[in-house]
Amino acid sequence: MCSLEKRGNVYILTFVGDREHRFNPTTFDAISDALKEVEESADAAALVTTNAGKYFSCGLDMKWVGESPHDRFDIGMEKLENMFAAFMKLSIPTVAAICGHAEASAFTLALAHDYRFMSTQGSSHLYMCELDHGFNIPKSMLTLIRSKLHPAALRDVVLGGTKLNARMAFQKGIVDAAFDDSVGTLQAAVKEAEKLAVRGWNREIYRSFRLAAFPDVVEELDIHVPYRMLASYNF
């Protein structure tokens, strides 16, 4: 589901394979194990999250949810919240190298990173699809999204359901830079991670600064309010 590579004191977490990299219990466990390994590494100084293939991720695995929707909505959302919180609680800088589509909760995951670089290759886009599909967005996710977007971008993303390519996302301040292809995007993200890593910041202080900069996000993620999705989705 994902691989973890170490280059010096920078770790690279990659969603592997040509599929949509949807989040389900297997994916959540693999990501959790990777983040635990990074956090427990004494010399880890930055993390890059990226993907192989045309998808960064298409979010929660709705096929898995659909097998038992009344149980798995809440299970899936709690695991999503735990994943977002784990990235927000990391004690090192994080960079998302978005080399494909990032939709719904995967868009939110990219926002949980400190920096975002994106490829213009193909039809790569950022897209909060919930409005178009008749889904609710829980307060925890909206708190994270709101903390990272300017008001006009928030309106377009959440209330407009706008699909944003890399250049549009850069213009709206959602990503820090756009590059012509996936190779260049990942190279730039790793270079940025290496620049951050060389600063040698105290990890606990870095974590505390991030949590203080976005004070309500992790608190909302940790509450785990039961999730209710509107019934318009056809499994």
C-alpha contacts under 8 A as a table, 3 or more apart, distances in Angstrom:
res1	aa1	res2	aa2	distance
1	M	15	F	6.05
1	M	16	V	5.78
1	M	17	G	7.50
1	M	21	H	7.30
1	M	26	T	7.59
1	M	27	T	5.85
1	M	30	A	6.71
2	C	13	L	6.80
2	C	14	T	5.30
2	C	15	F	4.35
2	C	16	V	5.14
2	C	27	T	7.66
2	C	30	A	6.60
2	C	31	I	7.02
3	S	12	I	7.99
3	S	13	L	5.76
3	S	14	T	5.20
3	S	15	F	6.65
3	S	16	V	6.70
3	S	34	A	7.95
4	L	11	Y	6.80
4	L	12	I	5.63
4	L	13	L	4.65
4	L	14	T	6.45
4	L	34	A	6.52
5	E	11	Y	5.63
5	E	12	I	5.04
5	E	13	L	6.57
6	K	9	N	6.81
6	K	10	V	5.87
6	K	11	Y	4.49
6	K	12	I	6.29
7	R	10	V	5.21
7	R	11	Y	6.15
7	R	12	I	7.69
8	G	11	Y	7.93
9	N	43	D	5.75
9	N	44	A	4.88
9	N	45	A	5.39
9	N	46	A	6.95
9	N	194	E	7.92
9	N	197	A	7.07
10	V	44	A	6.13
10	V	45	A	5.86
10	V	46	A	4.95
10	V	47	L	5.77
10	V	48	V	7.49
10	V	190	V	7.67
10	V	193	A	6.70
10	V	194	E	6.56
10	V	197	A	7.10
11	Y	38	V	7.14
11	Y	44	A	7.01
11	Y	46	A	6.38
11	Y	47	L	4.83
11	Y	48	V	6.22
12	I	47	L	5.85
12	I	48	V	4.71
12	I	49	T	5.88
12	I	50	T	7.39
13	L	34	A	7.46
13	L	47	L	7.31
13	L	48	V	6.08
13	L	49	T	4.72
13	L	50	T	6.25
14	T	49	T	5.88
14	T	50	T	4.83
14	T	51	N	4.86
14	T	52	A	6.85
15	F	21	H	6.45
15	F	49	T	8.00
15	F	50	T	6.37
15	F	51	N	4.46
15	F	52	A	6.10
15	F	56	F	7.16
16	V	21	H	7.56
16	V	51	N	6.09
16	V	52	A	5.13
16	V	53	G	7.52
17	G	21	H	7.77
17	G	52	A	5.99
17	G	53	G	6.35
18	D	52	A	6.62
18	D	53	G	4.65
18	D	54	K	6.83
18	D	55	Y	7.53
19	R	53	G	7.25
19	R	54	K	7.99
19	R	55	Y	7.12
20	E	54	K	7.85
20	E	55	Y	5.38
20	E	56	F	7.36
20	E	57	S	5.41
20	E	58	C	5.66
21	H	55	Y	6.88
21	H	56	F	6.92
21	H	57	S	4.73
21	H	58	C	6.53
21	H	59	G	7.57
22	R	27	T	7.51
22	R	57	S	5.67
22	R	58	C	5.49
22	R	59	G	5.07
22	R	60	L	5.41
22	R	61	D	4.90
23	F	26	T	7.79
23	F	27	T	5.37
23	F	28	F	6.30
23	F	57	S	7.93
23	F	59	G	5.75
23	F	60	L	4.57
23	F	61	D	5.19
24	N	27	T	5.23
24	N	28	F	6.01
24	N	60	L	6.52
24	N	61	D	5.52
24	N	64	W	6.86
24	N	76	G	7.13
25	P	28	F	5.07
25	P	29	D	6.09
25	P	76	G	7.92
25	P	79	K	7.96
26	T	29	D	5.29
26	T	30	A	6.25
27	T	30	A	5.13
27	T	31	I	6.18
28	F	31	I	5.25
28	F	32	S	6.00
28	F	79	K	6.92
28	F	80	L	7.85
28	F	83	M	7.17
29	D	32	S	5.02
29	D	33	D	6.06
30	A	33	D	5.21
30	A	34	A	6.24
31	I	34	A	5.06
31	I	35	L	6.17
31	I	83	M	7.86
32	S	35	L	5.21
32	S	36	K	6.12
32	S	83	M	7.15
32	S	86	A	7.85
33	D	36	K	5.08
33	D	37	E	6.23
34	A	37	E	5.13
34	A	38	V	6.31
35	L	38	V	5.01
35	L	39	E	6.04
35	L	86	A	7.59
35	L	87	F	7.88
36	K	39	E	5.08
36	K	40	E	6.04
37	E	40	E	5.21
37	E	41	S	6.21
38	V	41	S	5.20
38	V	44	A	6.28
39	E	42	A	7.72
39	E	44	A	7.23
39	E	90	L	6.80
39	E	91	S	7.15
41	S	44	A	5.41
44	A	47	L	7.92
44	A	92	I	7.43
45	A	92	I	5.55
45	A	93	P	7.12
45	A	196	L	7.70
45	A	197	A	4.75
45	A	198	V	7.84
45	A	200	G	7.19
46	A	92	I	5.16
46	A	93	P	4.90
46	A	94	T	5.86
46	A	95	V	7.88
46	A	193	A	5.57
46	A	194	E	7.25
46	A	196	L	6.95
46	A	197	A	5.57
47	L	92	I	7.05
47	L	93	P	6.37
47	L	94	T	4.78
47	L	95	V	6.21
47	L	193	A	6.83
48	V	94	T	5.85
48	V	95	V	4.72
48	V	96	A	5.70
48	V	97	A	6.79
48	V	189	A	6.77
48	V	190	V	6.59
48	V	193	A	6.93
49	T	94	T	7.62
49	T	95	V	6.31
49	T	96	A	4.83
49	T	97	A	5.96
49	T	98	I	7.99
50	T	56	F	6.79
50	T	96	A	6.07
50	T	97	A	4.78
50	T	98	I	5.83
50	T	99	C	6.76
50	T	186	L	7.29
51	N	55	Y	6.94
51	N	56	F	5.14
51	N	57	S	8.00
51	N	97	A	7.63
51	N	98	I	7.01
51	N	99	C	6.17
51	N	100	G	7.52
52	A	55	Y	7.25
52	A	56	F	7.41
52	A	99	C	7.45
53	G	56	F	7.75
53	G	99	C	7.82
53	G	100	G	7.21
54	K	99	C	6.96
54	K	100	G	4.71
54	K	101	H	6.62
54	K	124	S	7.44
55	Y	58	C	6.92
55	Y	99	C	7.02
55	Y	100	G	4.31
55	Y	101	H	4.64
55	Y	102	A	6.68
55	Y	124	S	7.80
56	F	98	I	5.94
56	F	99	C	6.00
56	F	100	G	4.84
56	F	101	H	5.30
56	F	102	A	5.19
56	F	106	A	7.37
57	S	100	G	7.77
57	S	101	H	6.37
57	S	102	A	5.14
57	S	103	E	6.52
57	S	106	A	5.45
58	C	61	D	7.99
58	C	101	H	6.93
58	C	102	A	5.77
58	C	103	E	4.76
58	C	104	A	6.70
58	C	105	S	7.57
58	C	106	A	6.07
59	G	102	A	7.49
59	G	103	E	5.87
59	G	104	A	5.51
59	G	105	S	4.75
59	G	106	A	4.69
59	G	107	F	7.81
60	L	76	G	7.23
60	L	104	A	7.89
60	L	105	S	6.59
60	L	106	A	7.93
61	D	64	W	5.44
61	D	65	V	6.43
62	M	65	V	4.79
62	M	66	G	5.80
62	M	235	F	7.74
63	K	66	G	5.04
63	K	67	E	6.62
63	K	235	F	7.31
64	W	67	E	5.54
64	W	68	S	7.68
64	W	72	R	7.90
65	V	68	S	5.87
65	V	69	P	5.13
65	V	72	R	5.15
65	V	73	F	6.25
65	V	76	G	7.43
66	G	69	P	4.89
66	G	72	R	7.81
66	G	235	F	5.64
68	S	71	D	5.76
68	S	72	R	5.87
69	P	72	R	5.08
69	P	73	F	5.70
70	H	73	F	6.23
70	H	74	D	7.86
71	D	74	D	6.28
71	D	75	I	6.65
72	R	75	I	4.75
72	R	76	G	5.64
73	F	76	G	5.30
73	F	77	M	6.14
73	F	227	Y	6.65
73	F	228	R	7.28
73	F	229	M	7.51
74	D	77	M	5.14
74	D	78	E	6.04
74	D	226	P	5.90
74	D	227	Y	5.32
74	D	228	R	7.60
75	I	78	E	5.30
75	I	79	K	6.26
76	G	79	K	5.18
76	G	80	L	6.11
77	M	80	L	4.91
77	M	81	E	6.09
77	M	227	Y	6.83
78	E	81	E	5.07
78	E	82	N	6.15
78	E	224	H	5.97
79	K	82	N	4.97
79	K	83	M	6.15
80	L	83	M	5.04
80	L	84	F	6.22
80	L	105	S	7.63
81	E	84	F	5.15
81	E	85	A	6.04
81	E	140	S	7.42
81	E	141	M	7.67
81	E	221	L	5.21
81	E	222	D	7.14
81	E	224	H	7.42
82	N	85	A	5.09
82	N	86	A	6.05
82	N	221	L	7.01
82	N	222	D	7.25
83	M	86	A	5.06
83	M	87	F	6.52
84	F	87	F	5.38
84	F	88	M	6.33
84	F	108	T	7.93
84	F	109	L	6.08
84	F	112	A	6.22
84	F	221	L	7.58
85	A	88	M	4.93
85	A	89	K	5.96
85	A	218	V	5.66
85	A	221	L	6.28
85	A	222	D	7.42
86	A	89	K	5.09
86	A	90	L	6.26
87	F	90	L	5.35
87	F	94	T	7.93
87	F	112	A	6.34
87	F	113	H	6.87
88	M	112	A	6.04
88	M	113	H	7.19
88	M	210	R	7.41
88	M	211	L	7.28
88	M	218	V	7.14
89	K	207	R	6.19
89	K	210	R	7.96
89	K	211	L	7.24
89	K	218	V	7.97
90	L	93	P	7.68
90	L	207	R	6.27
91	S	203	R	4.82
91	S	204	E	5.80
91	S	205	I	7.87
91	S	206	Y	5.91
91	S	207	R	4.47
92	I	203	R	5.91
92	I	206	Y	6.61
92	I	207	R	6.91
93	P	113	H	7.99
93	P	114	D	6.41
93	P	193	A	7.37
93	P	196	L	7.00
93	P	197	A	7.76
93	P	206	Y	7.84
94	T	113	H	5.21
94	T	114	D	5.23
94	T	115	Y	6.44
94	T	193	A	7.41
95	V	113	H	5.72
95	V	114	D	5.91
95	V	115	Y	4.63
95	V	116	R	5.69
95	V	117	F	7.50
95	V	189	A	6.32
95	V	192	E	7.86
95	V	193	A	6.72
96	A	110	A	5.90
96	A	113	H	6.09
96	A	114	D	7.89
96	A	115	Y	6.17
96	A	116	R	4.70
96	A	117	F	6.11
96	A	189	A	7.22
97	A	116	R	6.16
97	A	117	F	4.95
97	A	118	M	5.81
97	A	119	S	7.88
97	A	185	T	6.09
97	A	186	L	5.57
97	A	189	A	5.89
98	I	101	H	7.65
98	I	102	A	7.39
98	I	110	A	7.69
98	I	116	R	7.23
98	I	117	F	6.08
98	I	118	M	4.61
98	I	119	S	6.33
98	I	185	T	7.54
99	C	118	M	6.01
99	C	119	S	5.14
99	C	121	Q	7.70
99	C	124	S	7.06
99	C	181	D	7.67
99	C	182	S	5.13
99	C	185	T	7.06
99	C	186	L	7.86
100	G	119	S	7.04
100	G	121	Q	7.79
100	G	122	G	7.97
100	G	123	S	7.63
100	G	124	S	4.52
100	G	125	H	6.73
101	H	123	S	7.62
101	H	124	S	4.68
101	H	125	H	4.83
101	H	126	L	6.11
101	H	127	Y	7.92
102	A	106	A	5.15
102	A	107	F	4.90
102	A	110	A	7.82
102	A	124	S	7.78
102	A	125	H	6.30
102	A	126	L	4.98
102	A	127	Y	6.49
103	E	106	A	5.22
103	E	107	F	5.09
103	E	125	H	7.81
103	E	126	L	5.76
103	E	127	Y	4.70
103	E	128	M	5.70
103	E	129	C	6.73
104	A	107	F	5.37
104	A	108	T	6.63
104	A	127	Y	6.17
104	A	128	M	4.44
104	A	129	C	5.67
104	A	130	E	6.76
105	S	108	T	4.80
105	S	109	L	6.10
105	S	128	M	7.73
106	A	109	L	4.82
106	A	110	A	6.32
107	F	110	A	5.18
107	F	111	L	6.45
107	F	126	L	6.07
107	F	127	Y	6.70
107	F	128	M	6.88
108	T	111	L	4.99
108	T	112	A	6.38
108	T	141	M	7.06
108	T	144	L	7.32
108	T	145	I	6.32
109	L	112	A	5.03
109	L	113	H	7.11
110	A	113	H	5.61
110	A	116	R	6.90
111	L	114	D	7.50
111	L	116	R	7.58
111	L	144	L	7.48
111	L	145	I	6.72
111	L	148	K	6.46
112	A	144	L	7.16
113	H	116	R	6.88
115	Y	175	V	7.23
115	Y	176	D	6.56
116	R	174	I	7.53
116	R	175	V	4.78
116	R	176	D	5.54
116	R	177	A	7.28
117	F	175	V	5.61
117	F	176	D	5.69
117	F	177	A	5.10
117	F	178	A	5.97
117	F	179	F	7.71
117	F	185	T	6.28
117	F	188	A	7.74
117	F	189	A	6.44
118	M	166	A	5.66
118	M	175	V	6.73
118	M	177	A	6.50
118	M	178	A	4.93
118	M	179	F	6.30
118	M	182	S	7.96
118	M	185	T	6.06
119	S	124	S	7.00
119	S	166	A	6.14
119	S	178	A	5.65
119	S	179	F	4.89
119	S	180	D	5.82
119	S	181	D	5.18
119	S	182	S	5.45
119	S	184	G	7.81
119	S	185	T	5.64
120	T	123	S	7.30
120	T	124	S	6.31
120	T	165	N	6.86
120	T	166	A	5.26
120	T	167	R	7.07
120	T	178	A	6.48
120	T	179	F	5.88
120	T	180	D	5.17
120	T	181	D	6.08
121	Q	124	S	6.39
121	Q	180	D	5.85
121	Q	181	D	4.86
121	Q	182	S	6.77
123	S	165	N	7.16
124	S	165	N	5.96
124	S	166	A	7.09
125	H	163	K	6.04
125	H	164	L	5.13
125	H	165	N	4.36
125	H	166	A	6.50
126	L	163	K	5.74
126	L	164	L	5.05
126	L	165	N	6.45
126	L	166	A	7.89
126	L	169	A	7.70
127	Y	157	V	7.09
127	Y	161	G	6.70
127	Y	162	T	6.36
127	Y	163	K	4.76
127	Y	164	L	6.46
128	M	131	L	7.55
128	M	157	V	6.19
128	M	158	V	6.43
128	M	161	G	5.76
128	M	162	T	7.42
128	M	163	K	7.64
129	C	132	D	5.48
129	C	133	H	6.36
129	C	161	G	5.95
130	E	133	H	5.17
130	E	134	G	5.90
130	E	135	F	4.66
130	E	136	N	6.55
130	E	137	I	6.89
130	E	161	G	7.65
131	L	134	G	5.18
131	L	135	F	6.04
131	L	136	N	7.54
131	L	158	V	7.40
131	L	159	L	7.33
131	L	160	G	7.96
131	L	161	G	6.28
132	D	135	F	7.81
132	D	161	G	6.72
133	H	232	S	7.44
133	H	233	Y	6.67
134	G	230	L	6.31
134	G	231	A	7.85
134	G	232	S	5.92
134	G	233	Y	6.86
135	F	229	M	5.49
135	F	230	L	5.52
135	F	232	S	7.73
135	F	233	Y	7.57
136	N	228	R	7.15
136	N	229	M	5.33
136	N	230	L	6.34
137	I	141	M	6.58
137	I	142	L	6.63
138	P	141	M	5.57
138	P	142	L	6.38
138	P	227	Y	6.75
139	K	142	L	4.98
139	K	143	T	5.93
139	K	220	E	7.42
140	S	143	T	5.17
140	S	144	L	6.53
140	S	217	V	7.00
140	S	220	E	4.95
140	S	221	L	5.10
141	M	144	L	5.17
141	M	145	I	6.14
141	M	221	L	7.52
142	L	145	I	4.93
142	L	146	R	5.79
143	T	146	R	5.18
143	T	147	S	6.12
143	T	216	D	7.22
143	T	217	V	5.77
143	T	220	E	7.29
144	L	147	S	5.21
144	L	148	K	6.71
144	L	217	V	5.41
145	I	148	K	5.52
145	I	149	L	6.37
145	I	154	L	7.64
146	R	149	L	5.48
146	R	150	H	7.67
146	R	151	P	7.88
146	R	154	L	6.58
147	S	214	F	6.62
147	S	217	V	7.58
148	K	174	I	7.64
149	L	153	A	5.93
149	L	154	L	5.56
149	L	173	G	7.52
149	L	174	I	6.47
150	H	153	A	5.28
150	H	154	L	6.02
150	H	172	K	7.74
150	H	173	G	7.53
151	P	154	L	4.94
151	P	155	R	6.20
152	A	155	R	5.13
152	A	156	D	6.38
153	A	156	D	5.12
153	A	157	V	5.98
153	A	172	K	6.00
153	A	174	I	7.83
154	L	157	V	5.16
154	L	158	V	5.79
154	L	159	L	7.52
155	R	158	V	5.53
155	R	159	L	5.05
155	R	160	G	6.34
156	D	159	L	5.69
156	D	160	G	4.48
156	D	161	G	6.40
156	D	162	T	5.76
157	V	160	G	5.61
157	V	161	G	5.17
157	V	162	T	5.38
157	V	163	K	7.71
158	V	161	G	5.62
158	V	162	T	7.89
164	L	167	R	7.84
164	L	168	M	5.51
164	L	169	A	5.63
165	N	168	M	5.34
165	N	169	A	6.07
166	A	169	A	5.04
166	A	170	F	6.11
166	A	175	V	7.59
166	A	178	A	5.66
167	R	170	F	5.03
167	R	171	Q	6.21
167	R	178	A	6.18
168	M	171	Q	5.09
168	M	172	K	6.30
169	A	172	K	5.17
169	A	173	G	6.28
169	A	174	I	5.12
169	A	175	V	5.71
170	F	173	G	5.07
170	F	174	I	5.78
170	F	175	V	4.93
170	F	176	D	6.16
170	F	177	A	6.05
170	F	178	A	6.56
171	Q	174	I	7.67
172	K	175	V	7.89
173	G	176	D	6.66
175	V	178	A	7.35
178	A	185	T	7.32
179	F	182	S	7.57
179	F	184	G	6.12
179	F	185	T	5.47
180	D	184	G	6.77
180	D	185	T	7.53
181	D	184	G	5.48
181	D	185	T	6.23
182	S	185	T	4.97
182	S	186	L	6.16
183	V	186	L	5.38
183	V	187	Q	6.13
184	G	187	Q	5.05
184	G	188	A	6.04
185	T	188	A	5.25
185	T	189	A	6.16
186	L	189	A	4.98
186	L	190	V	6.10
187	Q	190	V	5.23
187	Q	191	K	6.11
188	A	191	K	5.01
188	A	192	E	6.12
189	A	192	E	5.09
189	A	193	A	6.14
190	V	193	A	4.91
190	V	194	E	6.09
191	K	194	E	5.07
191	K	195	K	6.27
192	E	195	K	5.06
192	E	196	L	6.29
193	A	196	L	5.08
193	A	197	A	5.96
194	E	197	A	4.90
194	E	198	V	6.15
195	K	198	V	5.47
195	K	199	R	7.06
196	L	199	R	5.58
196	L	200	G	7.82
197	A	200	G	5.87
197	A	201	W	7.78
201	W	205	I	7.69
201	W	206	Y	6.81
202	N	205	I	5.42
202	N	206	Y	6.20
203	R	206	Y	5.02
203	R	207	R	6.23
204	E	207	R	5.13
204	E	208	S	6.18
205	I	208	S	5.03
205	I	209	F	6.10
206	Y	209	F	5.16
206	Y	210	R	6.33
207	R	210	R	5.25
207	R	211	L	6.27
208	S	211	L	5.17
208	S	212	A	6.04
209	F	212	A	5.02
209	F	213	A	5.98
210	R	213	A	5.00
210	R	214	F	6.37
211	L	214	F	5.31
211	L	215	P	5.53
211	L	217	V	7.99
211	L	218	V	7.43
212	A	215	P	4.92
214	F	217	V	5.86
214	F	218	V	7.96
215	P	218	V	7.14
215	P	219	E	7.40
216	D	219	E	5.32
216	D	220	E	6.15
217	V	220	E	5.36
217	V	221	L	6.25
218	V	221	L	4.86
218	V	222	D	5.98
219	E	222	D	5.29
219	E	223	I	6.54
220	E	223	I	5.39
220	E	224	H	7.53
221	L	224	H	6.29
230	L	233	Y	7.29
